[in-house]
Amino acid sequence: MRNFLAFSGHSRFLGILFCLLLCLTADAAFAAQPRPSGKAAAQAKAPPRGEGIVAHCFDGDTVKLTDRRVIRLAGIDAPELPHDKMKAQYYAREARQELVRLAQGKKVRLAATGENGEKDSYGRIVADLRLENGQSLSALMIRRGAAFFYPHKDQNADFQKHLLELQRKSIVDRAGLWARLFSLPLALNNYIGNRASSRFFPADCPEVQHVRPRNRVYFGTLMDAFLAGYAPARICLFWPTIP
């Protein structure tokens, strides 16, 4: 009986020792697995890249690819087409037609321009679409006066600087929408910008009261606001509409 107990105790000891060795081996194997670096982790959150073919242009700044991905062109905004009870804004149809001419049926490459997240609040992928010759659709739309620069704090600084430079050239040339827009009486009104958002409002817009005084920027004309790289706020719209 004594020998049996001794043998049993010895077996339990060997079993425990075996389990400990298994655990240590598993821990070592797990520790040996490569850990994602900070760069790899950032890439996992980076905007989706790749290629596609433009199947449809919704307006002057949004397209759908043949694989059903919806892309919002980074760094620009275009006049709004009619929706709900809102009439079409001036140059909305021309902007869409321009994007159709440039991109419909064309192969494009998605180029990331943002730092935090790849989609906007509507679930659209935000990216710079490049044609096969390397040209940026956002840049082409701005240079042709079919859209305006739309700054955003999460967008690449060099990309935004380039778009603003193109907008200034487009304004000087009175390309596209700028010719008529700056000939209207509203072009001589005063506007107030918000440094925190890079958006501007008509000076009489009630929303201005919510902009902190230290963030207010005063523009003597509409052109001054666009040349400074500010974009129209979506509140108190002043953009002319089409009857």
Secondary structure, 3 states (H helix, E strand, C coil): CHHHHHHHHHHHHHHHHHHHHHHHHHHHHHHHCCCCCHHHHHHHHCCCCEEEEEEEECCCCEEEECCCCEEEECCEECCCCCECCECCECCHHHHHHHHHHHHCCCEEEEECCECCCCECCCCCEEEEEEECCCCEHHHHHHHCCCCEECCCCCECHHHHHHHHHHHHHHHHHCCCCHHHHCCCHHHHCCEEEECCCCEEEECCCHHHHHCCHHHEEEECCHHHHHHCCCEECCCCCCCCECC
